[in-house]
């Protein structure tokens, strides 16, 4: 079964370079989660396994809301099934304004990257890769993705309606999408397996690739 993986905000296929064989679809061409999910469905095979990390997980939840019969199994990594809080919404516009006047690198360096990773020997290398991916995508993608995240729908009912094999995976030290968000998703989907990757933050596919890959391989075999 083809595996489709959706990357997080300001990330590309390099986020999943150590993961099992897959297709990686960009989620950068629209400013609503609904349109991004519809675009994934246009590109994806008729039936496929689906995984997403962070914003990719948010889009994945909209994919199963729009076309649950096309997805055979689901993997949600370091993500959030709830709508954006007013507190986080208030931070979006200043970040958008900075990105549009040539300060995307400072937004990523000072406001976003510090929240991404756990401490570890490869932290600096992973942060450098995050910056490379963000700058390659550019400020227009940052704006579209920021608006899509700001206006995203709550997906708790979508998850309650989902009954197929599911992996919920998170880094133990994820500060951006903490453990309690994943515990909520696990409560909404009794069939789901919750896996916590130790010594990882928001990007376990890069921080602890071997442990994360093994978890995905087990999920694929269920």
C-alpha positions in Angstrom: 0.0 0.0 0.0 1.4 3.4 -1.0 2.3 5.6 2.0 1.7 9.4 1.6 3.5 11.7 4.1 2.7 15.3 4.6 5.4 17.6 6.0 5.1 20.2 8.7 5.0 24.0 8.3 8.0 25.3 6.3 9.3 21.8 5.8 9.6 19.6 2.6 10.4 16.0 1.8 13.7 16.2 3.7 11.7 16.0 6.9 11.0 12.3 6.0 14.3 11.4 4.4 14.9 8.5 6.9 11.3 7.2 6.8 9.9 4.1 5.0 9.4 4.3 1.2 6.7 6.9 0.6 5.4 9.8 -1.5 5.7 13.2 0.0 3.2 15.9 -1.2 3.8 19.6 -0.6 1.2 21.5 1.4 2.2 24.9 0.3 0.0 26.1 -2.6 -3.2 27.1 -0.8 -4.2 29.1 2.3 -6.9 26.9 3.7 -6.6 23.4 5.2 -9.6 22.4 3.2 -8.0 23.3 -0.2 -4.7 21.7 0.8 -6.4 18.4 1.6 -8.4 18.5 -1.6 -5.0 19.0 -3.5 -3.6 15.9 -1.7 -6.6 13.9 -2.8 -6.1 15.0 -6.4 -2.5 13.8 -6.4 -2.8 10.6 -4.2 -3.5 7.1 -5.4 -7.1 5.8 -5.2 -6.3 4.1 -1.8 -3.3 4.9 0.3 -1.9 5.0 3.9 -1.5 8.5 5.2 0.8 10.2 7.7 1.5 13.8 8.6 3.7 15.7 11.0 2.5 18.9 12.7 0.7 20.9 10.0 0.9 17.8 7.8 -1.1 16.0 10.5 -3.6 18.8 10.5 -4.1 18.5 6.7 -4.2 14.7 7.1 -7.2 15.0 9.4 -9.0 17.1 6.8 -8.2 14.5 4.2 -9.9 11.7 6.2 -12.8 14.1 6.8 -13.2 14.7 3.1 -12.5 11.2 1.8 -12.3 8.6 4.6 -12.9 5.7 2.3 -9.7 6.4 0.3 -7.3 6.2 3.4 -6.5 2.7 4.7 -4.6 3.8 7.9 -3.5 7.0 9.5 -0.4 8.3 11.3 -0.6 11.6 13.2 2.8 12.9 14.4 3.4 15.9 16.7 0.2 17.6 15.8 -3.0 19.1 17.1 -6.7 18.2 16.3 -8.1 21.4 17.8 -8.7 24.8 16.2 -6.2 27.5 16.8 -6.4 29.3 20.1 -6.9 33.1 20.2 -3.5 33.4 21.9 -1.7 31.8 19.0 -3.8 33.6 16.4 -2.6 36.9 17.9 1.0 35.9 17.1 0.4 35.1 13.5 0.0 38.5 11.9 3.2 40.0 13.3 5.1 36.9 12.0 3.4 37.3 8.6 4.3 41.0 8.5 8.0 40.3 9.3 8.2 37.5 6.7 6.8 39.8 4.0 9.4 42.5 4.6 12.4 40.1 4.2 12.7 38.8 7.8 11.6 35.2 7.4 15.0 34.1 8.6 14.7 36.0 11.9 11.1 34.7 12.4 12.3 31.1 12.0 15.5 31.6 14.0 14.1 33.6 16.9 10.4 32.6 17.2 9.9 29.2 15.8 13.1 27.1 15.7 13.7 27.3 19.5 10.4 25.5 20.1 11.2 22.6 17.7 13.8 20.3 19.2 15.0 18.5 22.3 18.6 18.9 23.4 20.9 16.4 21.8 24.1 15.9 19.9 22.5 16.5 16.5 20.3 19.5 17.4 22.4 22.0 15.6 22.4 20.0 12.4 18.7 19.5 12.5 18.1 23.2 13.1 20.3 24.1 10.2 18.2 21.8 8.0 15.0 23.4 9.3 16.3 26.8 8.3 17.3 25.5 4.8 13.9 24.1 4.2 12.1 27.2 5.4 14.3 29.6 3.3 13.9 27.3 0.2 10.1 27.5 0.5 10.1 31.3 1.1 7.9 34.0 2.6 4.9 33.5 0.3 4.5 29.9 1.5 5.0 31.0 5.1 2.1 33.4 4.7 -0.2 30.8 3.1 0.6 28.2 5.7 0.2 30.7 8.6 -3.3 31.7 7.4 -4.3 28.0 6.9 -3.2 27.1 10.4 -4.9 30.2 11.9 -8.2 29.4 10.3 -8.2 25.6 10.6 -11.3 23.7 11.7 -11.5 21.6 14.9 -11.2 18.0 13.9 -12.2 16.1 17.1 -15.4 14.9 15.5 -13.5 13.7 12.5 -11.2 11.6 14.7 -14.2 10.2 16.6 -15.7 9.0 13.3 -12.4 7.3 12.2 -12.1 3.6 13.0 -9.2 2.4 11.0 -5.6 1.5 12.2 -4.0 4.6 13.6 -0.6 5.6 15.0 -0.3 8.7 17.2 3.4 9.5 17.6 5.1 12.4 19.4 8.5 13.4 20.7 8.5 13.3 24.5 10.0 16.8 24.7 7.7 18.4 22.1 6.8 21.9 23.4 4.9 23.0 20.3 2.4 20.1 20.4 2.7 18.6 23.9 1.9 15.1 25.0 -1.6 16.0 26.3 -2.7 16.9 22.8 -1.8 13.4 21.6 -3.4 11.8 24.7 -6.6 13.6 23.6 -6.4 12.2 20.1 -5.8 8.7 21.5 -9.0 9.1 23.7 -11.0 10.0 20.6 -9.7 6.9 18.7 -9.8 3.8 20.9 -8.1 1.8 18.2 -5.1 4.1 18.1 -1.6 3.3 19.3 0.1 6.1 21.1 3.9 6.0 20.8 6.2 8.4 22.6 9.7 8.9 21.1 12.2 9.6 23.9 14.9 12.3 23.5 12.9 14.0 20.7 11.0 17.2 20.4 8.7 18.4 17.6 10.6 16.6 14.8 11.3 13.0 15.8 11.6 12.0 12.1 14.9 13.9 12.2 15.9 13.8 15.8 15.4 10.1 16.4 14.9 8.7 12.9 15.6 5.0 13.7 13.0 4.9 16.5 10.5 6.8 14.5 11.0 4.7 11.4 10.6 1.5 13.4 7.3 2.8 14.8 6.0 3.6 11.3 7.0 0.2 10.1 5.1 -1.5 12.9 2.1 0.6 12.0 2.3 -0.3 8.3 2.2 -4.0 9.3 -0.9 -3.8 11.5 
